[in-house]
Amino acid sequence: MRLAFLGTPDMAVPPLRALVAAGHEIVLVVTRADRRRGRGGQTSPSPVKAAAVQLGLPVTDDIEQVVSCDAELGVVVAYGRIIKPHVLAALPMINVHFSLLPRWRGAAPVERAILAGDAVTGVCIMDVEEGLDTGGVYARREVPIGPTTTAVELRDELVAAGTELLLDVLSRPLGTPEPQRGEVTYAEKVSPEELALDWTRSAVELDRLVRVGGAWTTFRGRRLKVHAAAVTHDEAEPGRLGADPAVVGTADGALRLLTVQPEAKAPMSWASFANGARPQPGEVLGAADAVDSPA
């Protein structure tokens, strides 16, 4: 089949490669424009553009080229931009969406599923409409979320499932998609402020934030990222280090810090961090640490 492919990040690369390997003709790849990085003015391509160049595929950041690209169908995977109505009118498109629609329509379905404590999520191959992830569904597949599954791990599982499902859908006539049924929820992007660890919440909730990625707190007035942690039944006051300083109290249970990253340093084990910082039992993490922690 002659396809146009629209995608941008790393997670869109495996479906693109799989389509090529399956013998589909990719007549055009559309992705974001190259971005500037650093102070030297150098630019870097999106992961999808880098893969397209490696595969010898025509690639552009101008979605208007889709109108005249002579494709039979567009495949969208994490493209990250609104597709205008006249483009959709020119070429029918399907989207690989990483949730069980209509739950978690929007930009961050993987993160929102973990934050909500969902036990299962999945992937849908859906029709692309003008509305936000409102199109009918051609196929869906469930993927469980384990109690310690991180967003990175879940994303990898969903991409693998979605790629397989996409190839299966394209191996036969599309047919008519089924309308979405059920309660609609929206997956807004997760802000840095939302990833701040509020120790007055439960350990289970805070562990979900850590598993999403980007969680942070402060220690002695400086930001401390938390890359890995584990829920524990150790006792400590919310926000305070316990008798074992690797343990931080919460409103319900405690969180054992496993991998952290101080400002301007690389991620490290808590043991390595403690060897240098020497945190003491009773010290405070978070908003109150500047006033409550020992000097």
URCOR-V127862 format. One record per helix or strand of 2 or more residues. SS is the DSSP state (H for helix, E for strand). FROM is the first residue (numbers start at 1). LEN is the number of residues. Records with the same first field share a line. If there is no record, write none. Layout:
SS->FROM-LEN + FROM-LEN
//
This chain:
E->2-6 + 25-6 + 35-3 + 42-3 + 59-2 + 73-5 + 93-5 + 105-2 + 120-8 + 137-8 + 186-2 + 216-4 + 222-11 + 240-2 + 247-3 + 254-9 + 268-2 + 284-2
H->10-12 + 47-9 + 63-6 + 85-6 + 109-7 + 151-20 + 193-3 + 203-10 + 270-8 + 289-4
//
